[in-house]
Amino acid sequence: MYSYGVVLLELLTGKPALLKDHGSTRDLVTLVYDFCADHPDSLSGGDDPAVRRALAALADRRVAWPHDAALGLLQIARRCLVPRQRERCTIGNMLHCLEVLASSAAAAVADEADRDAAAAAHVQPWGAAPASMGHDIFQEAAEAKRAA
């Protein structure tokens, strides 16, 4: 489980497990633990703008992580990285948490797709491909939300 937590942090931050900086090496887990110690409210899930900025600074800037998704991934990773093995989450618990996170992310995508569809009800964006040419993840998420 510990190694999986490291992989989740690599995914969230876009950084390797071992960070090399001017001849010294630091591990990603320590970097994230330091972040959490410096920002104790970062795991609370609140809407504090300072926490949002801090978490956005930690997350990989190449990925448009929604705040709730980044926060959820950080929380799951931390449960995998508990130093005492017996206190770490189980694989079943971690998978359930990832499923909940994925479901909430899909719902957020569906909400955004619904807003986008309402805003552009009769206008197709310039250069947009016809629906028959490809898979539309936003439409699929909106349909899944309506069916639920």
N, C-alpha and C positions, 0 to 999 in steps of 0.2 A: 504494500500500500504506500509505503514511503516514496518509493521510486515513481509511482503513479502521481503522487502529489507534486513531485519535482517536475514531471512532464506537464502537469496542469499549469504550474507556474511559468514554465517555458512558453506554453501556448498563450497565456495571459500577457506576459511581459514582452515576448519576442526576444528574450535574452537567453543565452546558453546557461547550463547549470553551473558552470565555472566561469566567472568573469575575470578577465585579465586587464589590469589597468596599470600602466607605467611600471611593469615588472612585478607587481604584486597580484595575487590571486584571491578572489573573494567568491564565496558560493552564493547562489541565487536565494537559497532558503534563508540565509542570514540577512541578506538584503531585504527580503520581504518581512521577516520577523522584526527587523529594525523599523521598517515602514509602519508596521502595525503598532509597535511600541510608541513611535512618534505621533501616530494618529489613532489613538485608542477608540475613537468613535467611528473609524472607517469600516468596522464590521457590523455596525448597528443597523445599517440599511436606511438611515435617515436621509432627509433631503437637504442637509447642511451643505451650502455651496462650497465651503472649504474642504469638506470631505470628498465631494464630487471632484473638485480640482485635483486633490491629492491622489485619488484613485485613478483619475485620467492620466496623471503624470506617471504613475506606475505602469499602467497598461500600455501595450504595444500601440504606438501611434499610427502604424500602418493598417490597423484593424479598427473599424468604427464600432468599438465595444459599447453597447448600451450600458448605462451605469448599473442597472440591475443584473445584467448578465456578468459583467466584470466582478461585481460584488459577490454574486453567487459562486462564480468559479473560484474566487479567492477564499471564500468560506469553505468550499469543498476541499480545496487544496490544503488548507490549514488543518482540517480534520484528518487528512491522510498523513500529515507531517508531524503529528504529535510525537514527541521524543520517545515516550514509553509505548512499545508495541501493543501492549494489552489495552491501551486507551485509545488507539486509533480506530477509525470507523472500519466497518467490515466492507467487503466488496459489495454485498447486497445493499447495504445502507448507502454506500457511495453511488451505486447505480441508480437507486431510487432518487437520490438528490439530483443527479444529472438529468433524469427523466423529468422531474419537476421543473428544473431550470430550463430544459428544452421546451417544455410545454408553455411555460410563461413567456419565453422568448418568441415562440411561434404566435402566441396570442398578441404580443406587442407588434410583431410584424403585420399581423392581420389587421390590427387597429390602424396602423399607419397606412396600409394598403386601402382600407376603407376610406380614410380621409383623403388620400391621393385620388382615389376613384371619384369621390364626390367633387373634388376641386376641378378635376379635368373630365367631367362627365361627357362633354361633346367634343373635346379637343384631343387629338392624338399628337404626342410630342414629335417634334421634327426628328426624323431618322428612326423612329420606332418601327420595329419589325412587326409584321402582322402576327396575330396570335397563333396562326397555324405553323409559323416557322420555328417556334421554340417553346421551351417549358417556361411558364410564368410562375415563379415561386410565390410571388405576392398574391396572385389570384388563388393559388392552391391554399395558401394559409387563410385567406379570407373565406373561402368555401368551407374549409375545415372548421373555422370558428362558427360560421352560420349553422353548420350541421350539428355542432355540439350542443 
